[in-house]
Amino acid sequence: KGKSYSVMTFAEMRKRMEEAMAKAEKDAAAAKPEAEKPASNEPKKEYDVDFTIVSGAGAKQVAGTDTKESVATITVREKGKTLEEAGGLVLETHLWMAPKVPALQELADFRMKYAQKVYGPMMAQAAPNMTQAMAMYPQMKDAMAKLAEEGKKLNGSPLLTEAIFIVAAPPGSQSEQKAEPAPGLGGLLGGLGRFRKKGNDAPAPAPAAAAQAPGRATVLTTTTETLQITPSA
């Protein structure tokens, strides 16, 4: 309203992002009950990332173009253990693919270069407003990086992407018994809703099959849809 603006360098934006990530990690650690906090002398856990992609049964029009469904599932689990043994995270992504659209590929390439320049390679895979969620579940970053890597091998352009993040709690933990996300996650993710555009009443993706198992909970869903393609613009 004051018709004023400010200028910020990429380095300053990156610093703010790093500070926000550090604060979110501190808040996430404080929100966990003492029983779930690792002892200081425990070795740092290592994780394996599994990836599968299959053709889905769905087919529909998106932005006036016929698309077919592909379902990518990424599992992040403790090295040498299954989700049932030690918990972990599942990223189930429904990709509605159309024949490759050069304009969309050009846009995706630009966005990736921009994100890497501003936020650095480690954060380029994530939107800035997902910082708090990634602080509570650091494995989310590995899952998103794997999806970006494997997504380049897909033949075509995704016009609609529905990503569902599912947490599998370790057996016997407080979260597993309640079948809900770890304590404190609701507050941390509450701010994410404020980034939703007003008037966007699109239905949420259908519950993921991976979320139906006992001790699992969906903590975050994201939907990215192409509404119109006008290369002349």
Buried (B, 14 or more C-beta within 10 A) or exposed (E): EEEEEEEEEEEEBBEEBBEBBEEBBEBBEEBBEEEBEEEEEEEEEEBEBEBEBEEBEEEEEBBEBEBBBBBBBBBBBBEEBEBBEBBBBBBBBBBBBBEEBEEBEEBBEEEBEEBBEBBEEEBBBBBBBBBBBBBBBEBBBBBBBBBBEBBEEBEBBBBBBBBBBBBBBBEEBBBBEEEBBBBBBEEBBEEBEEEEEEEEEEEEBEEBEBBEEEBBBBBBBBBEEBEEBEEEE
